[in-house]
């Protein structure tokens, strides 16, 4: 009986570390939205940084 209780406790602990599928899918969807936003910002930054040169300290000389 003790072995069974120990095994059940291990199963319960393992299940408590799992993420629900719906919650996981929501997190993946939210991360995709964030990634798309960063990608758009990166494209805009490249367009604004026309010279391709940097200032001292590897800073981008933004000129709008």
C-alpha positions as CSV (number, residue, x, y, z in Angstrom):
1,X,0.0,0.0,0.0
2,X,2.9,2.4,0.8
3,X,4.4,1.8,-2.7
4,X,1.0,2.6,-4.3
5,X,0.6,5.8,-2.3
6,X,4.2,6.9,-3.2
7,X,3.5,6.2,-6.9
8,X,0.3,8.1,-6.8
9,X,2.0,11.1,-5.0
10,X,4.7,11.1,-7.7
11,X,2.0,11.1,-10.5
12,X,0.1,14.0,-8.8
13,X,3.4,16.0,-8.5
14,X,4.2,15.4,-12.1
15,X,0.7,16.5,-13.2
16,X,1.0,19.6,-11.2
17,X,4.1,20.6,-13.2
18,X,2.2,20.3,-16.5
19,X,0.7,23.2,-18.4
20,X,-2.8,23.0,-19.7
21,X,-3.0,22.9,-23.5
22,X,-5.3,25.9,-23.7
23,X,-3.0,28.0,-21.6
24,X,0.0,26.9,-23.6
25,X,-1.8,27.8,-26.9
26,X,-2.7,31.2,-25.5
27,X,0.9,31.9,-24.6
28,X,2.2,30.8,-28.0
29,X,-0.4,33.0,-29.7
30,X,0.6,36.0,-27.5
31,X,4.3,35.4,-28.2
32,X,3.6,35.3,-32.0
33,X,1.9,38.7,-31.8
34,X,4.9,40.1,-29.9
35,X,7.4,38.6,-32.4
36,X,5.4,40.1,-35.3
37,X,5.5,43.5,-33.6
38,X,9.3,43.2,-33.1
39,X,9.8,42.2,-36.7
40,X,7.8,45.2,-37.9
41,X,9.8,47.5,-35.7
42,X,13.0,46.0,-37.0
43,X,12.0,46.7,-40.6
44,X,11.1,50.3,-39.7
45,X,14.4,50.8,-38.0
46,X,16.3,49.5,-41.0
47,X,14.4,51.9,-43.2
48,X,15.1,54.9,-40.9
49,X,18.8,54.0,-40.7
50,X,19.8,54.7,-44.3
51,X,23.5,55.3,-44.0
52,X,24.5,52.0,-42.5
53,X,27.2,53.8,-40.5
54,X,27.5,53.9,-36.7
55,X,28.6,56.6,-34.2
56,X,31.2,55.9,-31.6
57,X,30.2,53.2,-29.2
58,X,28.3,51.4,-32.0
59,X,25.3,53.7,-31.8
60,X,22.9,54.2,-34.7
61,X,22.8,57.9,-35.8
62,X,19.0,58.2,-36.2
63,X,18.1,60.9,-38.7
64,X,14.5,61.4,-39.4
